[in-house]
């Protein structure tokens, strides 16, 4: 553990951390490691830690970032079984690290944070929670709040499926007791969840009907199983693990260039993906056409899978590309006049991501309703971590920090380092409050907006989840991860007011 940090009177800040996924856990671990602080509580509404990797356990669920990169830099794991690990293996890794740092004692599970309200007079946050087991509300007061709720947490249920009368499940709320054997199954969606589910269940079902709104660009997934020898070498020669991690980091950093509109890399990405599609299903030109995107490469998230295209080419698997126009009982009708009875419908329709924090109520300084304000005027903050409207609050994976090319775990570590640095400065100055200057936030958001206009995320015209209802892109970081590291490594305290 690091040096102990305290205020001059010997006290330490009482810290609330919302979420026990990668973000919240990183914050908790680093508070212990870097500040030797134990005065924090992590709240999570689920029955265990893990966040995304606890909730998402659908067939084929895995990460599309190599495990040696999608892990904590201070807890490299020599025992990953393959390049891209399953959700269950990632969750096992996270639990092991949490036990190592004795973090369970700081975590309150089955506890939903309903609201956080800033008090301008006392300079503290009033946090209201609800324990789902004992069904009881409680309110506590904290000096600091860190939100690690993430973007992809609330399943999106399109309204048109409300009338479906058969068995229906969402990929993010998977029910393993549902029997798919010899059933006519439908999957709605063509994003990262859908392309993992479809190949994983195809051999079990009688018929599989895939309803696609827009096709995605899919690249080869270089999946390899690590041998026992390789894992032993990683364990006993740790620099090999670091080299492996560094290799993947540089590889994916170079991939960032593919999202610059008009660049040679973007053109190459289109060519490569098209070639991969034709190699996978060489004798089915009709299906090739249906699976070829009409928008620019990278505008929507680029996907990685080796079995998705061949699965769609199987005789009992059918791709529907026309718009769904009617649902009658368990029958789905499309715009081309076809109708199909479905026994089990799987919605791989993503998440309600546009409303940061929602359904959590956030009231900042001057009684600002942050959720509503961000909904109307677009989310805003400095480096996606701190906002003028929310003193003493740090957001992990907030606005402008999601990625289309690398590991968000790396981004979270950078954000936590930034946060730890600010907390150290608060205690050094004996300051009870830190407030970001409005001009710093506005200047940063204008810079990001300008940088984003040069990317296919803005120019690609694909209707991706990255954009809000007004077409604004505030979710993604427009530069490299190395650039983010530089900006968060050394904090300019002139951007803040301490009092």
ZAMARGU-4260 file (C-alpha; in steps of 0.2 Angstrom, whole numbers, plus 5000, padded with zeros to 4 digits):
<rodrens>
0) 5000/5000/5000 | 5005/5018/4997 | 5008/5033/5009 | 4993/5037/5020 | 4985/5053/5015
5) 4974/5064/5027 | 4968/5081/5030 | 4979/5091/5043 | 4966/5087/5056 | 4969/5069/5053
10) 4952/5065/5045 | 4949/5057/5028 | 4936/5060/5015 | 4921/5048/5015 | 4919/5042/4997
15) 4904/5034/4988 | 4908/5023/4973 | 4893/5018/4962 | 4895/5002/4953 | 4906/4986/4956
20) 4911/4984/4938 | 4929/4987/4931 | 4927/5006/4934 | 4921/5006/4952 | 4933/4992/4957
25) 4948/5001/4949 | 4943/5016/4960 | 4942/5006/4976 | 4958/4996/4973 | 4968/5012/4969
30) 4961/5021/4984 | 4969/5007/4994 | 4985/5006/4984 | 4989/5024/4981 | 4981/5033/4996
35) 4980/5020/5009 | 4962/5024/5011 | 4948/5013/5016 | 4935/5026/5019 | 4924/5021/5004
40) 4909/5011/5000 | 4905/5003/4984 | 4887/5001/4980 | 4880/4989/4967 | 4862/4983/4963
45) 4868/4966/4957 | 4871/4951/4968 | 4889/4951/4965 | 4903/4961/4958 | 4907/4961/4939
50) 4895/4974/4931 | 4894/4970/4913 | 4903/4953/4915 | 4891/4947/4928 | 4875/4952/4919
55) 4880/4947/4902 | 4881/4928/4901 | 4872/4924/4885 | 4879/4910/4874 | 4895/4915/4866
60) 4898/4930/4877 | 4916/4936/4876 | 4926/4952/4875 | 4932/4958/4858 | 4948/4965/4866
65) 4963/4953/4870 | 4962/4948/4888 | 4980/4953/4891 | 4975/4971/4887 | 4958/4970/4894
70) 4964/4968/4912 | 4972/4978/4925 | 4990/4984/4922 | 4994/4981/4940 | 4987/4963/4940
75) 4992/4955/4924 | 4985/4937/4923 | 4996/4923/4916 | 4982/4911/4915 | 4971/4917/4902
80) 4966/4902/4892 | 4964/4911/4875 | 4967/4927/4866 | 4949/4934/4868 | 4941/4927/4884
85) 4923/4923/4888 | 4913/4933/4900 | 4914/4919/4914 | 4933/4919/4913 | 4934/4938/4914
90) 4922/4938/4929 | 4933/4924/4938 | 4948/4935/4936 | 4939/4951/4943 | 4933/4941/4958
95) 4951/4935/4961 | 4958/4952/4961 | 4944/4959/4972 | 4948/4945/4985 | 4967/4949/4984
100) 4963/4967/4989 | 4950/4962/5002 | 4938/4974/4993 | 4922/4964/4997 | 4921/4972/5014
105) 4919/4989/5006 | 4905/4983/4994 | 4886/4984/4997 | 4878/4972/4985 | 4860/4971/4980
110) 4859/4990/4984 | 4853/5002/4971 | 4859/5020/4972 | 4843/5030/4968 | 4849/5048/4970
115) 4864/5059/4973 | 4860/5077/4978 | 4873/5090/4981 | 4871/5102/4996 | 4879/5119/4992
120) 4879/5124/5010 | 4888/5109/5018 | 4898/5104/5002 | 4893/5086/5003 | 4883/5073/4993
125) 4867/5066/5000 | 4866/5048/4993 | 4849/5039/4994 | 4850/5020/4992 | 4838/5005/4991
130) 4842/4988/4997 | 4833/4976/4986 | 4834/4961/4999 | 4827/4970/5015 | 4817/4982/5004
135) 4823/4997/5014 | 4829/5015/5009 | 4843/5023/5017 | 4851/5040/5015 | 4870/5044/5019
140) 4881/5059/5017 | 4897/5058/5008 | 4911/5070/5004 | 4916/5063/4987 | 4906/5053/4974
145) 4913/5042/4960 | 4901/5035/4947 | 4906/5020/4938 | 4889/5015/4931 | 4895/5013/4913
150) 4885/5016/4897 | 4879/4999/4893 | 4869/4993/4908 | 4850/4996/4904 | 4843/4984/4891
155) 4834/4992/4877 | 4817/4984/4873 | 4810/4991/4857 | 4792/4995/4859 | 4786/4985/4843
160) 4790/4969/4852 | 4779/4973/4867 | 4765/4963/4859 | 4775/4947/4855 | 4766/4933/4863
165) 4780/4919/4863 | 4795/4917/4874 | 4806/4933/4873 | 4822/4937/4882 | 4835/4950/4880
170) 4854/4946/4878 | 4858/4956/4894 | 4845/4947/4904 | 4848/4929/4898 | 4838/4915/4906
175) 4848/4899/4905 | 4833/4888/4909 | 4824/4893/4892 | 4826/4877/4880 | 4831/4881/4862
180) 4832/4863/4857 | 4822/4860/4841 | 4813/4877/4842 | 4811/4891/4829 | 4821/4905/4836
185) 4822/4923/4831 | 4837/4935/4835 | 4834/4953/4832 | 4850/4963/4830 | 4867/4963/4821
190) 4878/4970/4834 | 4892/4963/4845 | 4879/4953/4855 | 4870/4946/4840 | 4885/4940/4831
195) 4891/4930/4846 | 4874/4922/4850 | 4869/4917/4833 | 4884/4905/4830 | 4883/4898/4848
200) 4865/4893/4846 | 4863/4888/4828 | 4867/4870/4830 | 4853/4868/4844 | 4838/4875/4835
205) 4826/4869/4822 | 4826/4885/4812 | 4835/4902/4816 | 4829/4918/4809 | 4840/4933/4810
210) 4832/4950/4809 | 4844/4963/4803 | 4842/4982/4803 | 4859/4986/4796 | 4874/4975/4793
215) 4890/4978/4802 | 4908/4977/4796 | 4915/4961/4803 | 4934/4957/4803 | 4943/4941/4807
220) 4945/4937/4825 | 4963/4930/4828 | 4958/4919/4842 | 4971/4907/4849 | 4972/4895/4864
225) 4986/4898/4875 | 4996/4882/4878 | 5002/4876/4896 | 5020/4881/4891 | 5015/4899/4886
230) 5006/4901/4902 | 5020/4895/4912 | 5032/4907/4903 | 5020/4921/4907 | 5020/4916/4925
235) 5038/4914/4928 | 5045/4927/4915 | 5033/4942/4918 | 5041/4953/4905 | 5034/4942/4892
240) 5017/4946/4898 | 5021/4965/4897 | 5028/4963/4880 | 5012/4954/4875 | 5001/4968/4882
245) 5012/4981/4874 | 5010/4972/4857 | 4991/4972/4858 | 4991/4990/4864 | 5001/4997/4850
250) 4991/4986/4837 | 4975/4993/4843 | 4982/5011/4844 | 4986/5010/4826 | 4968/5004/4822
255) 4963/5022/4828 | 4968/5028/4811 | 4955/5018/4802 | 4941/5030/4809 | 4948/5045/4800
260) 4937/5050/4786 | 4945/5048/4769 | 4961/5041/4776 | 4970/5027/4767 | 4967/5016/4783
265) 4948/5019/4782 | 4948/5014/4763 | 4959/4998/4768 | 4947/4993/4781 | 4933/4993/4769
270) 4943/4983/4757 | 4949/4971/4770 | 4931/4968/4778 | 4924/4965/4760 | 4937/4952/4756
275) 4934/4943/4773 | 4916/4942/4769 | 4918/4935/4752 | 4931/4922/4758 | 4919/4917/4772
280) 4904/4914/4760 | 4911/4913/4743 | 4897/4905/4734 | 4882/4915/4740 | 4882/4932/4732
285) 4865/4936/4738 | 4870/4934/4756 | 4886/4944/4752 | 4875/4959/4746 | 4864/4958/4761
290) 4879/4958/4773 | 4888/4973/4765 | 4886/4989/4774 | 4881/5005/4764 | 4890/5016/4776
295) 4908/5020/4779 | 4919/5008/4788 | 4920/5011/4807 | 4905/5022/4808 | 4896/5008/4818
300) 4907/4997/4829 | 4918/4986/4819 | 4915/4968/4825 | 4926/4953/4826 | 4921/4935/4823
305) 4926/4920/4813 | 4909/4910/4813 | 4896/4923/4810 | 4896/4923/4791 | 4897/4904/4789
310) 4882/4902/4801 | 4871/4914/4791 | 4875/4903/4776 | 4868/4887/4784 | 4852/4880/4776
315) 4841/4881/4792 | 4847/4899/4796 | 4838/4914/4787 | 4842/4932/4786 | 4828/4945/4786
320) 4834/4962/4780 | 4817/4971/4777 | 4809/4981/4791 | 4798/4972/4804 | 4780/4980/4801
325) 4769/4969/4811 | 4769/4957/4826 | 4754/4946/4828 | 4755/4934/4843 | 4771/4925/4840
330) 4771/4929/4821 | 4783/4942/4814 | 4779/4950/4797 | 4792/4960/4787 | 4791/4973/4773
335) 4794/4961/4759 | 4778/4952/4763 | 4785/4937/4773 | 4779/4931/4789 | 4787/4919/4802
340) 4781/4911/4817 | 4794/4912/4831 | 4794/4901/4847 | 4808/4910/4856 | 4813/4928/4852
345) 4830/4934/4857 | 4832/4953/4858 | 4850/4958/4855 | 4845/4976/4853 | 4858/4984/4864
350) 4856/4996/4878 | 4848/5013/4883 | 4864/5022/4883 | 4859/5040/4879 | 4854/5046/4896
355) 4870/5046/4907 | 4866/5040/4925 | 4848/5037/4922 | 4838/5030/4931 | 4850/5037/4944
360) 4844/5055/4949 | 4858/5067/4950 | 4856/5085/4956 | 4872/5095/4956 | 4876/5113/4962
365) 4863/5126/4961 | 4850/5112/4961 | 4854/5107/4942 | 4846/5092/4937 | 4861/5084/4928
370) 4852/5070/4919 | 4839/5081/4911 | 4851/5095/4907 | 4863/5083/4898 | 4848/5075/4889
375) 4843/5092/4882 | 4860/5100/4880 | 4871/5085/4877 | 4883/5077/4891 | 4898/5088/4896
380) 4913/5087/4906 | 4932/5088/4906 | 4941/5073/4900 | 4925/5064/4903 | 4929/5064/4922
385) 4923/5080/4930 | 4910/5093/4927 | 4907/5110/4933 | 4889/5106/4937 | 4895/5092/4949
390) 4908/5097/4963 | 4917/5083/4972 | 4911/5070/4959 | 4921/5060/4947 | 4914/5050/4932
395) 4922/5035/4926 | 4919/5031/4907 | 4909/5047/4906 | 4906/5058/4891 | 4919/5057/4877
400) 4929/5043/4884 | 4921/5027/4877 | 4932/5019/4863 | 4930/5012/4846 | 4948/5005/4845
405) 4956/5000/4861 | 4953/4994/4879 | 4942/5004/4890 | 4950/4996/4905 | 4966/5007/4901
410) 4955/5022/4900 | 4948/5019/4917 | 4965/5017/4925 | 4970/5034/4917 | 4954/5042/4924
415) 4957/5034/4942 | 4975/5041/4941 | 4968/5058/4937 | 4955/5057/4951 | 4968/5051/4964
420) 4979/5065/4959 | 4965/5078/4962 | 4961/5070/4979 | 4979/5071/4985 | 4979/5089/4980
425) 4963/5092/4990 | 4970/5085/5006 | 4986/5094/5003 | 4977/5110/5003 | 4964/5105/5016
430) 4951/5109/5003 | 4934/5101/5006 | 4928/5105/4988 | 4935/5104/4971 | 4926/5113/4957
435) 4930/5112/4938 | 4931/5129/4930 | 4917/5131/4917 | 4929/5139/4904 | 4940/5123/4905
440) 4925/5112/4902 | 4918/5122/4888 | 4935/5123/4879 | 4937/5105/4880 | 4920/5100/4873
445) 4923/5112/4859 | 4940/5104/4855 | 4932/5087/4855 | 4918/5092/4844 | 4930/5099/4831
450) 4941/5083/4832 | 4926/5072/4830 | 4920/5081/4814 | 4935/5073/4805 | 4930/5055/4809
455) 4918/5043/4801 | 4908/5043/4817 | 4901/5059/4812 | 4902/5058/4793 | 4898/5040/4791
460) 4879/5042/4791 | 4875/5025/4799 | 4864/5029/4814 | 4876/5021/4826 | 4873/5021/4845
465) 4887/5033/4847 | 4876/5047/4842 | 4861/5054/4851 | 4844/5058/4844 | 4851/5075/4838
470) 4866/5067/4829 | 4879/5073/4842 | 4893/5062/4846 | 4898/5064/4864 | 4902/5046/4869
475) 4918/5043/4861 | 4936/5049/4863 | 4942/5055/4846 | 4961/5053/4849 | 4973/5039/4854
480) 4974/5031/4871 | 4991/5037/4872 | 4985/5055/4870 | 4972/5052/4884 | 4986/5045/4895
485) 4996/5061/4892 | 4982/5072/4897 | 4977/5063/4913 | 4995/5060/4919 | 4999/5077/4924
490) 4984/5087/4931 | 4984/5106/4929 | 4977/5112/4945 | 4974/5129/4937 | 4958/5121/4929
495) 4950/5120/4946 | 4944/5130/4961 | 4948/5122/4978 | 4939/5128/4994
</rodrens>
